[in-house]
Amino acid sequence: MASLNRLAASLAAALALPALFSPTTSGAAPTCSAHSGTVAPAVVELYTSEGCSSCPPADRWLSRLKAEPGVVALAFHVDYWDRLGWKDRFGSPDYTQRQVQQQPVSGARFSYTPQVIVNGVDRPDWPRVSAAAAARPSAVDLQLSREGNRVTAVVAPLQGAPARLAAYWAVTEQNHVSAVKAGENEGATLTHDDVVREYRRVPAWAATPDGPAATLQFELGAAADPAHPRHVNLVIVDAAGGRPVQAAKLGC
């Protein structure tokens, strides 16, 4: 029992470490960095739509995760509800395609909304899920840094890492509000956080613990509206199984 208590305390301490560091400035170019810990954060993907009447509770649930350490939350707005009369301004066919591609990984038999996937696993019981508790030890070290609009990641596999890794970048925005005027949510005012606005896949590469680290780069576009703070998220996945093994985010 004492050893279990010590393990729980170690995990809690690791999750309490700040994933984001305060930005500094060097001339006109903002800079900041983040470094993963020994515990990988839980990666929570929500597939949602403003045209889906059962989605607002899941949107609110995801927003509450902002207060939890050790969580990378991503709201992918799909576009297949747009046909009912309300076009979701955050929806994209790319996110619909990603949801379909995740089915063999997540265990879901079909695409639906709201769908919550935690660390690659379909969780229809999401209202009772503790996202922070899904954090787990990682065999990948990840460093993110930003200079100006260029974000650089250094990915170093450790002992026990998958033989091949892949990744995806996701830029998210906070504090969005929509007044819905048609469709299933007609008349409702919806709030959204961690809304994915940019998404880019990174092809797989060989991961060798004794080999050189991989360097990935992402060019960040100008912020559309400073009222909606952005995060740049990078999720590293097992290329064979498709499930996350490490993640980090920058808030500058």
GUVOVEX-673929 format. One line per field, with one value per residue: residue in three letters; x, y, z of N, C-alpha, C, CB in turn. Coordinates in steps of 0.001 Angstrom, whole numbers, plus 500000, padded with zeros to 6 digits. Glycine has a CB too. Example, Ala and Ser with C-alpha at 12.3 -4.5 7.8 and 13.67 -1.06 7.14 Angstrom:
BEGIN
aa <- c(ALA:SER)
n.x <- c(513190:512850)
n.y <- c(494310:497750)
n.z <- c(507800:507080)
ca.x <- c(512300:513670)
ca.y <- c(495500:498940)
ca.z <- c(507800:507140)
c.x <- c(513200:512900)
c.y <- c(496700:500030)
c.z <- c(507800:507870)
cb.x <- c(511308:514084)
cb.y <- c(495527:499402)
cb.z <- c(509046:505725)
***
This chain:
BEGIN
aa <- c(MET:ALA:SER:LEU:ASN:ARG:LEU:ALA:ALA:SER:LEU:ALA:ALA:ALA:LEU:ALA:LEU:PRO:ALA:LEU:PHE:SER:PRO:THR:THR:SER:GLY:ALA:ALA:PRO:THR:CYS:SER:ALA:HIS:SER:GLY:THR:VAL:ALA:PRO:ALA:VAL:VAL:GLU:LEU:TYR:THR:SER:GLU:GLY:CYS:SER:SER:CYS:PRO:PRO:ALA:ASP:ARG:TRP:LEU:SER:ARG:LEU:LYS:ALA:GLU:PRO:GLY:VAL:VAL:ALA:LEU:ALA:PHE:HIS:VAL:ASP:TYR:TRP:ASP:ARG:LEU:GLY:TRP:LYS:ASP:ARG:PHE:GLY:SER:PRO:ASP:TYR:THR:GLN:ARG:GLN:VAL:GLN:GLN:GLN:PRO:VAL:SER:GLY:ALA:ARG:PHE:SER:TYR:THR:PRO:GLN:VAL:ILE:VAL:ASN:GLY:VAL:ASP:ARG:PRO:ASP:TRP:PRO:ARG:VAL:SER:ALA:ALA:ALA:ALA:ALA:ARG:PRO:SER:ALA:VAL:ASP:LEU:GLN:LEU:SER:ARG:GLU:GLY:ASN:ARG:VAL:THR:ALA:VAL:VAL:ALA:PRO:LEU:GLN:GLY:ALA:PRO:ALA:ARG:LEU:ALA:ALA:TYR:TRP:ALA:VAL:THR:GLU:GLN:ASN:HIS:VAL:SER:ALA:VAL:LYS:ALA:GLY:GLU:ASN:GLU:GLY:ALA:THR:LEU:THR:HIS:ASP:ASP:VAL:VAL:ARG:GLU:TYR:ARG:ARG:VAL:PRO:ALA:TRP:ALA:ALA:THR:PRO:ASP:GLY:PRO:ALA:ALA:THR:LEU:GLN:PHE:GLU:LEU:GLY:ALA:ALA:ALA:ASP:PRO:ALA:HIS:PRO:ARG:HIS:VAL:ASN:LEU:VAL:ILE:VAL:ASP:ALA:ALA:GLY:GLY:ARG:PRO:VAL:GLN:ALA:ALA:LYS:LEU:GLY:CYS)
n.x <- c(500828:501976:503835:502120:500905:503122:503632:501282:501565:503855:502959:500999:502582:504093:502119:501410:503402:504080:502990:503262:505359:506063:505769:508471:510033:511924:513132:510892:509886:507946:508772:508700:508569:508088:508323:507967:507020:507826:505462:502935:500493:496886:495218:492505:489997:487281:484553:482319:479471:477860:475377:474223:472020:472557:475135:475964:476194:478517:480367:480487:481509:484077:485145:485502:487780:489919:490793:492162:495260:497654:496237:495509:493316:491087:488835:487207:485301:482889:481509:479168:476683:475865:474014:471493:470621:472066:475162:478093:480521:483031:483375:484805:485599:487963:488150:485983:486862:489071:487781:486550:488831:489874:488309:489117:491136:490018:487967:485325:482212:481033:480748:479832:478161:477858:481206:483656:487053:489571:492933:493038:490960:487557:485096:482145:481104:481778:480775:481455:484127:487384:489591:492216:493107:493721:496246:499564:502658:505381:507322:508576:510326:509581:510077:508987:509265:508980:509748:509113:506891:507435:507277:509042:509659:511284:511722:512359:512785:512567:513701:511620:509917:507624:508390:508011:507031:504464:502732:500624:499825:497870:496125:494498:491681:490282:487342:485045:481851:478654:475678:473118:471046:469484:468615:469076:469811:468580:468132:469706:472506:475790:478826:482332:485458:488969:488868:489620:491376:493346:494874:497287:498803:501650:503917:504882:507865:510987:511743:514298:515704:518455:519192:519334:517375:514154:513294:510684:508733:506541:504628:503162:500208:499004:497190:493681:491922:492672:491141:490584:492405:495197:496398:499191:499307:500979:500740:502090:502085:501799:502830:502056:499821:498326:497641:497946:501142:502592:502347:502221:501808:501787:501194:501653)
n.y <- c(498791:501220:501598:501955:504345:506027:505918:507077:509629:510459:510513:512490:514682:514908:515565:518006:519702:522580:522653:524631:527414:530762:533242:535024:537946:538731:541226:541763:539260:536793:534407:531129:528091:524551:521545:518118:515932:513041:511773:511257:513514:513186:512747:514217:513968:515565:515038:517008:519214:522253:521871:519734:518531:517137:517753:520147:519630:518034:519803:521694:520095:519528:522106:522448:521030:522703:523566:521467:519964:518205:517468:517408:518922:518694:519957:518795:519939:518527:518265:517044:517536:519890:519824:520012:522573:524456:525834:524924:527073:526310:523843:521185:519262:517876:517228:515589:513493:512683:511666:509386:507966:507350:505327:502490:502562:503585:501863:502394:501715:503228:506616:509284:511918:513594:512517:511245:510704:509256:509177:507727:505896:505094:506662:506359:506737:509260:511394:510495:510217:510665:512736:513566:511431:509636:510084:508839:506972:507808:506924:508699:511652:515063:518225:521512:524585:528055:530544:533591:533045:530416:527141:524676:521257:518821:515489:512774:509402:507152:504380:501620:502879:503029:501359:502865:506208:508710:511829:514681:518110:520559:523490:525345:527293:529476:530414:530919:531996:531250:532234:530346:529994:528269:524835:521948:523139:525613:528915:528669:529679:528948:527868:527494:525871:525173:524752:523253:524810:524677:521910:519454:516654:514586:512629:509153:508052:506316:505259:505259:504492:504895:506438:509551:512406:513303:516149:518371:520809:523647:526135:528905:530645:534095:535347:535297:536698:538348:538067:535469:533281:531238:527864:525900:522658:519545:516213:513114:509936:506340:504895:502456:501543:503857:505248:507872:508674:510667:514189:517757:521297:524723:527968:530505)
n.z <- c(500000:500788:498735:496550:497287:497175:494404:493380:494442:493073:490398:490620:491272:488941:487068:488029:487269:485326:481985:480175:479486:480480:477967:476390:475008:472145:470615:468040:467934:469339:471847:473238:475190:475741:477603:477676:480398:482401:482490:480216:478939:479059:476004:474686:472431:471019:468969:467395:466750:465833:464820:466068:468407:470744:471384:472861:475778:475837:474733:476802:478825:477805:477897:480620:481088:480786:483209:484254:484947:482909:480597:477164:475185:472435:470171:467528:464972:463048:459675:458769:459830:458774:456747:457785:457957:459433:459157:460539:461596:462351:461330:459329:456445:456672:459358:459665:458059:459566:461838:460757:459986:462452:463471:463279:465155:467514:468191:467767:466094:464181:462906:465028:466861:470022:470054:472152:472414:474201:474607:472225:472437:472093:474057:475084:477574:478443:480197:482728:482754:484002:482828:483468:484951:483031:482147:481524:481951:479753:476861:475258:474669:474451:473102:472673:470927:470220:467872:466730:464137:463752:464842:466524:467005:468945:468958:470858:471035:473792:475830:475231:473492:470659:467526:465246:464797:464481:463906:464733:464183:465847:465931:468322:469465:471986:473920:472243:471046:469833:468261:467436:464635:463216:462357:464570:466987:467012:468079:470327:472350:472022:473558:473082:473543:473038:470277:467279:464763:462852:461299:460881:459540:460310:458574:459173:460918:461505:464771:466965:470009:470509:468441:466465:467494:466177:464232:463936:462199:462244:460706:461967:461383:461229:464042:463955:465594:468461:470715:471061:472525:471510:471252:470366:469563:469722:468943:469511:468059:468141:465289:464257:465750:466096:468387:470865:472291:473453:474151:473794:474454:473377:474560:473582)
ca.x <- c(500000:502846:504405:501070:500746:504251:503429:500228:502123:504782:502172:500358:503616:504456:501045:501324:504412:503472:503332:503520:506229:505672:506478:509335:510146:513255:512763:509475:509515:507625:509389:508297:508923:507468:509053:507154:507550:507873:504076:502295:499152:495759:494786:491050:489431:485819:483964:481118:478933:476830:474091:473848:471353:473114:476541:476335:476737:479891:481175:480700:482399:485429:485607:485933:489108:490947:491284:492837:496602:497873:495239:495507:491935:490943:487462:487114:483932:482644:480641:478036:475414:475540:472894:470210:470198:472992:476550:479026:481649:484278:483366:485707:485617:489188:487893:485099:487712:489868:486925:486409:490123:490145:487441:489843:491973:489227:487022:483955:481701:480580:480955:478663:478446:479255:482088:484853:488113:490614:494130:492768:489901:486197:484561:480754:480815:482566:480415:482031:485558:488367:490606:493554:493498:494146:497659:500312:504089:505685:508658:508978:510624:509114:510339:508420:509736:508490:510451:508270:505771:507925:507268:509927:509542:512363:511081:513399:512258:513292:513537:510217:509135:507259:509427:507750:506176:503862:502300:499802:499737:496515:496052:493180:491289:489430:486367:484145:480416:477865:474220:472666:469787:468767:469018:468606:470086:468048:467817:470648:473826:476739:480190:483309:486876:489880:488366:490697:491258:494308:495218:498253:499409:503082:504136:505603:509318:511569:512106:515322:516148:519870:519419:519116:516003:513506:512934:509497:508478:505192:504557:501919:499661:498642:495954:492544:491297:493374:490186:490495:493770:495510:497413:499743:499399:501589:500443:502916:501325:502380:502447:501440:498501:497613:497248:498920:502155:503087:501761:502577:501172:502316:500124:502086)
ca.y <- c(500000:502390:501813:502518:505749:506779:506025:508074:510950:510798:510891:513784:515709:515082:516268:519370:520522:523363:522241:525839:528378:532123:533735:536189:538611:539043:542121:541666:537857:536123:533098:530362:526692:523579:520283:517068:515256:511581:511318:511836:513987:512555:513435:514102:514488:515638:515264:517744:520092:523179:521415:518517:518955:516453:518105:521190:519156:517573:521011:522276:519169:519748:523402:522317:520414:523740:523720:520244:519752:516886:517161:518132:518801:519096:519864:518717:520150:517832:519037:516303:518058:521155:519638:520230:523968:525370:525534:525143:527859:525639:522511:520947:517874:517229:516681:514451:512411:512180:510832:508093:507275:506922:504224:501246:502772:503868:500794:502790:501014:504224:507999:509877:513082:513880:511390:511571:509712:509537:508382:506854:504928:505617:506671:506800:507068:510457:512237:509953:510020:511583:512833:513648:510097:508848:510314:507600:507124:507883:506547:509693:512990:516039:519632:522466:525962:528968:531786:534227:532186:529051:526252:523545:520153:517831:514270:511783:508163:506576:502935:501218:503624:502259:501314:503969:507255:509699:512954:515710:519444:521108:524829:525489:528613:529473:531482:531224:532002:531256:532295:529440:530520:527246:523478:521356:524030:526941:529749:528448:530311:527894:528276:526494:526038:524204:524492:523059:525691:524172:520510:518980:515362:514399:511232:508295:507933:505289:505777:504423:505156:505269:507253:510996:512873:513864:517564:518719:522250:524088:527581:529384:531827:535210:535144:535983:537574:538149:537757:534014:532766:530031:526902:525030:521330:518483:514900:512049:508689:505086:504826:501156:501440:505100:505861:508844:508261:511877:515419:519007:522460:526054:528956:531842)
ca.z <- c(500000:500823:497398:495698:497657:496624:492959:493148:494724:491983:489225:490890:491183:487528:486381:488536:486617:484255:480628:479402:480123:480131:476790:476485:473715:471642:469542:467686:467766:470593:472026:474406:475026:476628:477621:478264:481565:482305:482357:479031:479234:478372:474780:474610:471182:470951:467642:467765:465720:466286:464301:466780:469640:471909:471535:473830:477059:475642:474570:478131:479535:477321:478391:482014:481140:480799:484581:484674:484408:482326:479565:475885:474702:471038:469684:466074:464520:461781:458785:458203:460335:458100:455814:458461:457905:460112:458802:461640:461072:462705:460739:458201:455966:457150:460690:459419:457567:460681:462676:460074:460033:463819:463888:463575:466332:468715:468485:467433:464916:463208:463333:465685:467708:470346:470327:472916:472318:475181:474290:471089:472736:472110:475408:475157:478971:478704:481354:483963:482538:484568:481784:484045:485419:481874:481883:481720:481680:478330:476413:474257:475186:473458:473387:471727:471080:469182:467593:465728:463732:463529:466005:466305:467956:468977:469445:471146:471618:474908:475891:475264:472500:469467:466491:464328:465345:463589:464732:464097:464772:465921:466529:468935:469959:473161:474202:471135:471332:468601:468352:466377:464113:462440:462694:465822:468114:466696:469231:471427:472340:472332:473872:472645:473853:472416:468930:466304:463594:461875:461571:459891:459878:460074:458183:460117:460803:462359:466088:467582:471241:470454:467253:466620:467675:464988:464337:463164:462218:461883:460514:462550:460736:462105:464797:463342:466572:469738:471783:471169:472719:470760:471659:469339:470145:468939:469501:468954:468110:467678:463879:463972:466370:465950:469651:471363:473261:474091:473610:474485:473834:473612:474657:473194)
c.x <- c(500862:503444:503390:500855:501880:504117:502386:500753:503067:504038:501525:501369:503995:503402:500948:502366:503802:503934:503713:504443:505856:506454:507386:509388:511605:513047:511274:508994:509199:508297:508808:508644:508153:508239:508191:507831:507584:506479:503447:500895:498098:495394:493303:490580:487910:485413:482555:480634:477892:475453:473548:473272:471906:474566:476842:476799:478181:480832:481488:481648:483845:485986:486110:487328:490229:491576:492070:494248:496691:496854:495516:494144:491809:489494:487462:485642:483758:481622:479391:476694:474977:474314:471536:469847:471096:474416:477454:480251:483001:484416:484297:485578:486881:488965:486917:485909:488556:489030:486745:487700:490432:489314:488207:490704:491124:488308:485581:483502:481243:480883:479675:479109:477446:480025:483328:485821:489227:491777:493847:491618:488543:485631:483131:480311:481500:482079:481047:483538:486361:489538:492010:494041:493982:495587:498454:501793:504361:507111:509155:509200:510310:509413:509725:509009:509206:509394:509722:507094:506195:507955:508096:509724:510756:511792:512146:512767:513165:513123:512054:509341:508733:508352:509262:506768:505580:503341:501243:499847:498276:496588:494631:492959:490297:488346:485505:482681:479672:476382:473666:471255:468999:469233:468512:468812:469573:467644:468786:471907:474826:478116:481144:484709:487668:489395:489532:490426:492241:494707:496148:498879:500894:503307:504995:507107:509804:512042:513073:515836:517589:520187:519167:517641:515467:513149:511769:509279:507079:505199:503185:501458:499309:497315:494826:491938:491975:492440:490043:491908:493976:496505:497895:500010:500118:501337:501295:502165:502201:501919:501745:500020:497677:497257:498338:499892:502763:502408:502246:501896:501882:501160:500552:502035)
c.y <- c(501260:502679:502383:503982:506591:506951:507081:509472:511399:511239:512244:514912:515978:515864:517715:520284:521297:522897:523441:526760:529767:532596:534904:536827:538851:539905:542017:540228:537220:534763:532435:528913:525839:522275:519251:516504:513758:510975:512025:512322:513148:513388:513156:514760:514439:515901:515788:518573:521021:522777:520194:518886:518280:516838:519175:520682:518672:518761:521628:521405:519391:521069:523312:521704:521448:523887:522509:520172:518369:516483:518021:517874:519399:518892:519936:518857:519518:518612:518300:516696:519335:521037:519905:521703:524945:524932:525902:525862:527235:524269:522395:519498:517134:516587:515504:513243:511830:511279:509440:507284:506738:505711:502922:501349:502820:502726:501158:502084:501970:505608:508542:511115:513118:512594:511892:510402:510129:508589:507336:505895:505623:505522:507205:507140:508367:511309:511768:509754:511089:511656:512836:512280:509221:509132:509057:507833:507087:507463:507486:511026:513999:517448:520479:523839:526794:530183:532458:533335:530733:528280:525020:522513:519245:516602:513193:510535:507657:505063:502583:501963:502717:502344:502428:504926:508079:510812:513770:516988:519861:522457:525032:526917:528462:530551:531880:531124:532096:531335:531507:529839:529507:525874:523034:522254:525451:527674:529615:529296:529301:528482:527133:526881:524942:523784:524364:523928:525320:522764:520033:517677:515350:512936:510476:508315:506850:505918:504804:505118:505618:506186:508725:511312:513404:515320:517850:520219:522558:525604:528065:530646:532907:534911:535945:536999:537338:537881:536261:533442:531435:529156:526175:523686:520387:517165:513872:510735:507507:504880:503521:501083:502695:505801:506788:508223:509459:513078:516597:520148:523738:527027:530351:532003)
c.z <- c(500000:499462:496444:496009:497108:495127:492640:493386:493617:490739:489431:490775:489743:486781:486825:487900:485465:482889:479785:480184:479641:478927:477134:475113:473397:470411:469301:467657:469114:470656:473260:474143:476017:476498:478320:479499:481342:482188:481168:479393:478527:477154:474599:473320:471280:469507:467874:466585:466332:465779:465008:468142:470883:472189:472593:475188:476945:475427:475930:478960:479118:477838:479823:482134:481127:482182:485062:484093:483776:481297:478336:475258:473310:470605:468166:465672:463133:460956:458326:458792:459600:457202:456455:458588:458641:459798:459973:461097:461408:462033:459544:457756:456405:458518:460604:458960:458696:461579:462066:460182:461423:464245:464150:464831:467599:469132:468220:466156:463827:463770:463951:466459:468857:470599:471055:472802:473275:474925:473213:471274:472811:473528:475407:476579:479386:479884:482662:483854:483276:483595:482372:484507:484274:481480:482241:481433:480173:478048:475315:474952:474085:473949:472274:471995:469925:469103:466443:465411:463508:464849:465653:467402:467816:469680:469614:471752:472728:474877:476039:474283:471346:468408:465468:464989:464208:464488:463992:464915:464794:466618:467036:469409:471105:473057:473007:471589:470010:468941:467170:465935:463287:462908:464056:467035:467875:467975:470392:471236:472857:472619:473545:473108:473156:471030:467960:465077:462487:462292:460474:460374:459539:459729:459194:459846:461774:463663:466752:468833:471209:469267:467508:466809:466350:465250:463394:463259:461703:461793:460951:461847:461743:462796:464158:464295:467915:470911:472004:471297:472006:471509:470413:470002:469182:469663:468765:469128:467695:466231:463544:464517:466304:467241:470173:472363:473983:473439:474415:473765:474249:473630:474304:471688)
cb.x <- c(499064:503950:504953:499760:500673:505566:503007:499019:502855:505677:501104:499712:504846:504663:499728:501487:505570:503792:502168:502203:507711:505886:505490:510765:509363:514095:513549:509226:510638:506109:510925:506776:510429:505952:510436:506889:506727:508589:503259:502230:499010:494534:495613:490363:489939:485259:483957:481382:478320:477158:474212:475067:469885:473018:477054:475183:475871:479971:480450:479354:481990:485457:484490:484934:489284:490355:490127:492026:497672:497895:493786:496701:490953:491911:486578:487720:483586:482148:481412:478244:475529:476727:472916:470243:468846:472742:476979:479424:481595:484365:481970:487180:485505:490340:487333:484027:488617:490452:485559:486035:491235:489889:486388:490719:492785:488408:487162:483855:480558:479049:481401:477964:478387:479347:482475:484512:488643:490077:494656:493965:490196:485298:485451:479852:481258:482583:478912:481366:485887:488836:490389:493568:492331:493235:498178:499756:504895:505448:508662:507906:512125:507592:511874:506874:511292:507031:511966:509065:505136:509338:505798:511395:508227:513669:509955:514472:512099:512802:514356:509678:509933:505925:509407:507195:506971:502706:503504:498346:500604:495541:496455:493020:490677:490270:487089:484408:480024:478160:473691:472692:470058:469006:470510:469301:471577:466839:466460:471021:473851:476817:480317:483278:487124:490028:487404:490822:491480:495564:493939:499347:498694:503936:504791:505074:510020:512736:510842:516485:515964:520733:518544:519660:515931:512236:514154:508247:509525:504126:504836:502088:498441:498552:496140:491482:489755:494215:488830:489751:494070:496058:496858:501053:497997:503122:498917:504325:500083:501959:503668:502282:498646:496407:496931:498200:503253:504642:500219:504131:499683:503361:499568:503497)
cb.y <- c(500006:502197:500518:501749:505897:506085:504675:507809:510944:509608:509838:513792:515298:513733:515569:519376:519659:524832:521491:526561:528068:533074:534148:535811:539938:537738:541805:542314:537083:535974:533216:530536:526490:523380:520431:515959:515591:510998:511589:510801:515444:512399:512966:514753:513671:516751:513940:518643:519271:524591:521122:517567:518680:514960:518568:522088:518036:516605:522032:522447:517708:519723:524429:521471:519460:525074:523971:519013:519913:515878:517403:517668:519494:518292:520988:517371:521671:516378:519458:514839:518336:521624:518231:519604:524078:525392:526298:523798:529277:525483:522144:521275:517842:518248:517776:514810:512911:513342:511503:508301:508212:508062:503984:500866:504064:505098:500384:504327:500110:504065:508884:508846:514408:514798:510655:511879:509578:509389:507693:506086:504193:504848:507513:505732:505925:511293:512268:508632:510047:511122:514089:514630:509421:509120:511543:506475:506015:509284:505101:509830:513109:515871:519906:522502:526025:529397:531539:534539:532730:529073:525855:524001:519353:518386:513795:512367:507085:507163:502343:501404:504831:502760:499967:503453:508161:509074:513848:515229:520476:520137:525954:524513:529469:529682:532694:530267:533186:529996:533790:527954:531733:527422:523367:520053:524067:526828:529430:526951:531619:526887:528692:526337:526008:522969:525611:521555:527139:525107:519605:520048:514224:514827:511172:506856:509307:504573:505994:504136:504241:504018:506779:511757:513967:513050:518483:517942:522994:523592:527969:529641:531461:536536:535551:534976:537325:539357:538355:533402:532602:530388:525897:525636:520790:518736:514559:511994:508777:503870:504990:500027:501050:504861:504786:510017:507461:511978:515360:519224:522533:526448:528958:532123)
cb.z <- c(501215:501839:496837:495871:499170:496947:492370:494050:496063:491652:488925:492290:491975:486858:486617:490042:486122:484431:479982:479051:479834:481311:475713:476996:473702:471315:468264:466341:467062:470753:472142:474717:475202:476295:478327:477250:482797:483516:483664:477871:478838:479321:473518:475854:469941:471899:466758:468986:464562:465832:462854:466937:469543:471715:470233:474037:477603:474443:473673:478868:479268:475798:478301:482787:479974:480351:485517:484249:485516:483387:480094:474923:475671:470123:470287:465539:464487:462033:457592:458401:461830:457275:455259:459830:458449:461661:457512:462325:461623:464211:460325:458582:454441:457224:461627:458369:456431:461494:462874:458588:459590:464764:462832:462396:466189:468494:469894:467265:465307:462893:462145:466638:466885:471570:469015:474412:470844:476643:475552:470777:474060:471106:476335:474591:479892:477484:481516:484314:481033:486000:480949:485212:486127:480698:482680:480815:482396:477811:475913:473129:475655:473183:473517:471826:471136:469464:467253:464457:462463:462884:466422:466253:467730:469717:468472:472102:470538:476255:477061:476628:471973:468890:465786:462963:466317:462686:465113:463933:463981:466677:465495:470104:468821:474421:474697:469946:472285:467749:468354:466864:463278:460896:462652:466052:468390:465739:469703:471528:473201:471182:475363:471110:475388:473308:468476:465898:464007:461767:461654:459627:459139:461321:456812:460040:461097:461642:466975:466591:472396:470378:466126:465404:468773:464605:464005:463668:461379:462920:459032:464047:459925:461303:466283:462909:466661:470047:471463:469934:474213:469389:472722:468693:470491:468728:469385:469642:467202:468604:462997:464565:467774:465202:470688:472007:472567:473982:473617:474534:474211:472540:476020:473707)
***
